[in-house]
């Protein structure tokens, strides 16, 4: 069972590193600038492997790149840790993430730090988490969250507590 960590693209390129990588369970491409073709290759790899941990901090994904990685993660449903901090996914990326979270029941830890998801984006993310009731660790630091988000989180935690009580009775 393998693991790949790549801080920056080398002469051989990300595409070459990822091809033939069916046994990889952990990928760390933090601080790697992803071009569109690299994101497509990563998406193909995610479709053909059972990735458990995926770290893509500051990888220039934005909302379009997030969509490309979420589709295979939803199909495989093996991901336990997803770190896409610092990718400026915005409200649109948060909406995509929220929709995907209702299908990814394996996810336990999600890092969305520094993605400018704002109050609107947070609402769809929390709805996605609530529908599965699974995520145990969620990092939302530095996302321009306001008073509305504080209310949403409070409501979510109140619902979540009753959800867990109902599940365990």
C-alpha positions, 0 to 999 in steps of 0.5 A: 500500500503506497503513499505519494508526496509531491511538493512541486512538479518535477521534470517528469511531471505529475501525470507520470507520477500518477499513472499506474498508481492503483495501490496508492492510499495516501496522496499529498500534493500540498503546495503544488500548482495544478494545471487543468490537465493535472487535475484531470489526471488526478481525477482519473487516478482517484477513479482507479484507486481506493484513496483514504487520505488526500491532501491538496492544500494550496493546489490552485484548485478553485471550484472547477478543480474541486468538482473534478476531484469530488466526482470520483470521490463520490463514486469510490466512497473510500476517502477518510481525510480530505484537505483542500485548504487554501484553494479559493473554492468560493461559494460555488465550490462550497455548494459542490462540496455540500452536494458531494458530502451527502454521498461520501459517507466514509469521510471523517475529517474535512479541512476547508480552511482559507477557501472563502466559502462565506455564509452561503457556502457554509449552509450547503456544506452543513446540510451535506454533513447533516445528511450523512452524520459522519464527519468528526473534524471540520476546519472552517478557519479563514473563510469570511464567515459572519454572524449568519454562519455562527447561527448556522453552526449553532443550529447544526450542532443542536440538530447533530446532538439530537441526531446522534442521540436518536442513532444511539437509542 
